[in-house]
Amino acid sequence: MSKRILLIIAIVIFGSFNSFSNGIIQKDSSKPKTISFKIKLKSEDKIKIAVSPLKYNKHFAYSFTLDDGYRSAYLTAFPLLEGGKIYNSNINEWKIDQGGDGTTSKGLFYSDGMGDKIPFKLALAINGGSIRELPENRGHLSWKEIKEMYDAGWDILNHSFHHATKHGTNYLTEVTDNTTSIKQNLNFTMSHFVVPGGEGDEKYYLEYEKEALANGNFSVASYYGTGPVYKVNSKVDLDKMISARTFVLSSKDTTSFKTMDRFLKTVDSIVKQSDPVWFNDFTHGTGNTNLWNLSIRFPDFKYYMTTLADKYGAKGNDSIWMAPWQEVYEYIWLRDRIKVDFQQKNKEVIVTIQLPEIPQNFRNRAISLNIETKSKFEIESTKGLKIKNDGQTNHKLILLQL
């Protein structure tokens, strides 16, 4: 076995670029550009550099989405994962309990590979026509609640404006009106679509897929399609992606976690593969009641997520990247389009990365590089570049944030 030590370089690129010493960065972050930086080794040991399949060089990415914008997402799921007070019993306008157990969560985390914890994050598939502030016991989220979760890193996905599926649905306006609604109220443009379920004309979902992809969405989660498990050790076909979705749901058994254990066993079988993978799951509500029998009761949800965190998160083997669909999609899209070069001269290494033209509505602009070296290292100080590294200790990780 090689004695070389894995070094992960994660370059997190946010917003517009400014001047960058030791490299050239154009002002408009959507345009192609080249960035470069210098690694200074403590010895002349030769290094190898390769793009990491997943951010932080994690073994698997798991994306989990809550459909329909039910308020239980804010009352229970968000504080459980982020850390905070979980609401107690909360009976909504439909006489359904969307609350949890009233406890205070310390949060569920994986690490960035340098000791800092990152909370588990999910996505919300939202119908803009259902978002409102009143009544107090409303069943759906408010704009303020959605914004709080979005600001914490949760992704918001287009789920149609009215959740319309029946005969006579105008699929085009359902897609575009929802995009407009979220833009007007939250000031960002959604870029991924989740087909709403329900009664409808035969194969109505095909109409949603067509209109979503024709009107600015990069991918669609639907009844049928590719996946939902993707090997990511090589290029992934993301062009007009239509992915099949699967659900994690509670059963009628309220006395044990046997149903959740079966879902967890499926996760375990997926991540035991030698190749890195990305996969996703869905559900609806996460309150104490199994909403429409298409949800996870909060005790089951808490058990499921806590078990994932204990086994694969910071408390376990730390192999999970628990990130929402859009975040993982954007990482892989960029990963498959960048060009990385490096030149080593004695103890100095110049790394050059050619970035493609990035869509303006991308939220995440991140890439990770794996580098093998025996040597400790440091990064030459660069104006305007925030650097975090453990080059003098474990010498495995450098994080660059612009």
RAURLIN-V78495 format. One line per field, one symbol per residue. ss: DSSP state (H for helix, E for strand, L for the rest). phi: phi as a letter, one per 40 degrees, with the letter a starting at -180 (. if undefined). Layout:
ss->???
phi->???
This chain:
ss->LLLLEEEEEEEEELLLLLLLLLLELLLLLLLLEEEEEEEEELLLLLLEEEELLLHHHLLEEEEEEEELLELHHHHHHHHHHHLEELLLLLELLLLLELLLLLLEELLLEEELLLLLEEELLLEEEELHHHLLLLLLLLLELLHHHHHHHHHLLLEEEELLLLLLLLLLLLHHHHHHHHHHHHHHHHLLLLLEEELLLLLLLLLHHHHHHHHHHHLLLLEEEELLLELLEEELLLLLLLLLEEEELLELLLLLLLLLLHHHHHHHHHHHHHHLLLLLEEEEEEELLLLLLLHHHLLLLHHHHHHHHHHHHHHHLLLLLLLEEELLHHHHHHHHHHHLLLEEEEEEELLEEEEEEEELLLLLLLLLEEEEEEEEELLLEEELLLLLLEEEELLLLLLLEEEEEL
phi->.cccbcbbbbbbbbgccbcacgabbcccccccabbaabbbccbcdcbbbaccdbdgfccabbbbbbcggccddccbcccccchiccccdaccccgbcccbbgcbccgbbbbcgbgccbcdbbbbcbbdcbcacbcccdcbcccccccccccchccbbcbgcbfcbcdgccccccccccdcdccccbgabcbbbbcccicacdfdccccdcccccbgccabcacbicgcbbcbcbdbcbcfcbbcbbbbbcbccbbabcccccccccdcccccccccbbaabbabcbccccdffbbbcddccccccccdcccbcccbcfccbcbcdcccdcccdcdcbcbbbabbbfcbbbbbbcccccdccccbbbabbcbcacccaabcdbcgbcbbabccbcfbabbbbb
